[in-house]
Amino acid sequence: MTLETKGSGIEPRRYDVGDQVDVLCDHIRDEVRVRDWLHGVVVQADYKMVAIQFIEDVYLTGGWMVPDHVLWCQQNSDVIRKSKKRRRRKTKARKT
């Protein structure tokens, strides 16, 4: 969490660029459209809004597919949370 400006009374940001998050959104799973948590990465953030990019296709609630795979949410939204997934580090091949 970081503050956008000092002493301005603005709430701290929950998410910053590079954070791994889960978003409750419409997407395709096993060839069926579902509304469930989907893993993404924060690509832009300010004190009010956050942009999350996904690998999979995501859809607006009205049915339209988001062409750039980026959804915008409010920083304090209930549909976004820190990801519980951990990135696996690639193991280095040992020389013998």
Order of alpha helices (4+ residues) and beta strands (2+ residues): beta-beta-beta-beta-beta-beta
